[in-house]
Amino acid sequence: MHEQIQEKYVDVDGIKTHYWEVGNGEPVIFLHGGGAGADAWGNWHHIMPHFANEGFHVLALDMVGFGFTDTPDPQEFEYSNDSRIQHVIGFIQALNLRQVNLVGNSMGGAATLGVAMKRPELVKKMVLLGAAGRLKPQNGKESDALQAILNYEYSKEQMYQIARSLTNESYVVSEELVNYRLKLTERSGVMRAYQAIMKWVKENGMYYEDELFRRIKHQTLIIHGKNDKVVPVADSWEMLNLLENASLYVVPNCGHWVMLEYPEEFVTITVHHLKRP
């Protein structure tokens, strides 16, 4: 019997932050990726009850600029990697959580790494899924899949292209998924924020130097789709070699969305990692 997922809001340093919550026990925070129309519900709602049933306090927030969290004016707010990291740290503190497990996909993986680097005492374990963290400033030579995300302009066709580029060839991109993400980009301020985020990523990348990785001592599970067209699996091999306490699990016939393409496998290996001594 699954518990009901609850929808909530919390003030995080003046940013009204939308999140979902279910279960009791050790806290696990899920951080979604950065493609157009991304949010916590779309990435995580289907697996959250399974983690709650395994005895975890499960939280998934909409990152600043996404979903139903505030979208501050880019003239007054810098949509940088540091801003997202600080938003997650603020979220942990606003809910009075002492130490959490962090699970991050793509841009959410970069934020996960950033929290562990800046505030290691707040993090127990990490799970990285197709995590950004070795993405350098863009030079126009990035993959078609990454370009589809960086240069998205509002249209159903482009949203379909993003979803297609994020998944393996056998994954069925449903009309429901495309329409759901498209509708989220229609919310006031969301496209303005998205364009500011992507402009920042193009100019600055999401790249951590080797030394920052080497400082991380947390138990880390790295999961990567072998056929990921957005973040190459080679990036996770680099992270594996730099992180002192990491394991790498590569999923064949899988793109950038392990948790959507192979949810049962994702839940099984992640729960195993989180419950390990």
N, C-alpha and C positions, 0 to 999 in steps of 0.2 A: 504493500500500500504506500503510494507516494504522498509525502506531505505537500501542501499547497505552497507554491512559490509566492512570496509576498513582494509587492511593488512598493518602494519607499523613496524618500528624498532626504538628503542631509546637506547642511551648509558646510562647504569645504573652503575656508578662506575667502568667503564671499561668493563662491561659485555654487549655485544650486545644483546639486549632483543627484542624478537619478540612478537608482540601483535596485537589484533584485536579491532576495534573501530567502534561504530555506535551510532548515536543519539546525542541529546543536552539536557542539563538540569543538574540535580543533579547527580554527578558521582557515579557509582556503578562499583566496580572492582570484577571480578570473578576469583577465584583461584582454579585451578584443583587439583586433587588428585595425588598420587605418584606411581600408578601401572605402570608396564612396558608399554611403548607406550602411556602414558598419555600426553595430551597437551590441550591447551585452546580450539582449534577448536572442537576436538572430544567431549569434555565435554559440551561445551556451545553454539556452533554456532546456534543450532536449537531454542534456547530460547532468544538469544540476541535481535533479532528484536522486540520481544514482549515487552521487557523492554524499548526499544527505543520508541516504539509507546505509552508507558505509560508516556513518558516525562523524561526519564533518559539518561544520557551520559554513555554509556556502554563500558567497557574496559575489555578485558580478555587477560592475558599475559601467555606465556610459562615460567614456573619457571626455574631457572638456572639448567642446566643439562637435560632439557626436550625439546621436540619439536624442534623448529628452533632457540631457544635461545642458546647462547654460552655454551659449555661444557668444562669448564676449566679442566686442568690436575689435577687429585686428589693428585698428588705429591706436587702441589703448591696451592691447594684450598681445604678447608675443607667443605665437603658436609653435613653440620650440620643443625639442626633446626634453629639455630641463623643465619646462612648464608642465609637461605630462608627468614627469617623475615627481615633481613637487605636488601635483594634484593627487597622485596615488598615496604619497606619504601623508598628505593632509587628510585623505579619506580614512586611512588606517587610524590616525590620531583622533579624528572626529568621532569615530565609533569606539574609541577607548580600547582598541585591540593592542595587545602587548607584542605578540610575535605571530606572524602569519606565514602560510605557504602561499606562494605566488605562482600562478599559471598564466603565461602570456603567449599570445599568437602574434607573430609578425611585428608590427609597431608596438603591440602590447608586450612582446618579448623584449624589445629594446627598453621599454619602461621597467619591466621586471629586473633586468640587469642593472639599470640605473639606480633603482631603489636599493638593491643589494650592495652596490658600490658606495652609495652615499650614506645609507643608514643600515648597515649590516645587522645591527641588533634587532631590527624590526622583522627580519626575515628568518624563517626556520629552514624551509626547503624551496627549491625552484623547479618549475617545469617550463621548458622553452619549446614552442612549436613553430618551426619555420621562422625563428626569431631574427629580426633585424638586429644589427649590432656591428656588422662589418660592411655596411652600405656607405660607400663614399659619395661625395658630391657628384651630381650627375653631369655627364659630358655629351649627352645625346646618343650614346652608344648602348644605353640600357636595353634590356629585352623588350619585345613587343608587349609582353604581359605586364611588365612594370610601367611601361609607357601608358598603357590603358588606364592604370590607376593614377599616375601622376598628372595626366592631361585630361581627366574626365570632365566632360561638360554634360549638363543635364539632358539625357535622352534615354529612352527605354533600350534602344539598340546598344548604346555604349554601356549601360548597366549590365546587359546580357553579356557583352564582351568581357567585362570585368569578372563576372561570375564564372564564365567559361575559362578564362585564363588562370583562375585560382584553383581549378579542380582538374582531376584526371579525365581522360577522354571518355571513360565509361560512365562517369557521374552524370546523372540527369539533372540539368539545371531547370528547375520548375518555374512555371509562370508565377507561382505564388512567391517564390524567393525573390525573383526579379522585381515584382510589383511591391513587395514589402520594403526592399532596400530603396527603390525609387521613391516611394512615399516618404521615407525618412529624409531624403535629400530635399524634399519640398518644404520642410519645416523652416520657419523664418530664421534666417541667419546661418543655417547649416551649410549652404553652398559657399557663402562668403568665408566662413571659418575653414571649410575644406580646402578652398583655393589657397588660403593663407598657409595652411599646414603643408600642402604639397609644394608651394613656392619655397618654404623654409627647407623642406627635405631635399629639393633639387639643389639648393644652394649650399646646404650644410651636410647633407647625408645623415646617416644614423650610425656613426662609426666610433667604436671605443678602441683606444690604443691597447696594445698587448699587456702593458703593465697594469691597466685597470682590471682586465680579466684575471690576471694572476693574483690580485688581491682577494678575489672572491674565494671563500673557503666552504661555502654552503654545499650540501648535497644537491646535485643538479641532475635532472633527467632532461636530455635534449632529444626531441622527437622531430623527425623531418621526413616529408614525403620525397621519395626517390625521384619523382618526376615534377618537383616544384619548379615552376617557371618564373616565379617572382623572386624568391630568395634561393639561390643555388645551394644544393646540399653540401657543396664544398665549404660554405660559410660555417656550417655546423661542425664539420671536421676540424676547422680552425679553432672553433670555440672549445671543442673536446680537448684539443692539445694544449690550450691555454688555461682551462679551468682545472684546478687541482683535484676536484672531487666530483667529476662529471661522468655520466654514462651517455652513450648515443644509441638511439633506436631508430633505424631507418625503415620506413614502410614502403614496400614496393607497390607499383601501380597507384601512386597517390600523389596529389598535387600539394597545394599550400594550405588546405583546410583539413588536416588530419581528423579533427574533432567532428567534422560534418561528413567526411568521406568514409571514415571507419570508426564510428562512435564507440562501438563495443570494445574494440581493441584499444582505443584511446583510454577509455575508463579503466579497463583492466590493468594496463601497464602503469597508469598514473596513480591509481589507488595503491598498487603494490609498492611503488616508489615512496609515496607519502607515509605508508605504514611501516616501512623498513626502519629498524632501530638506527 
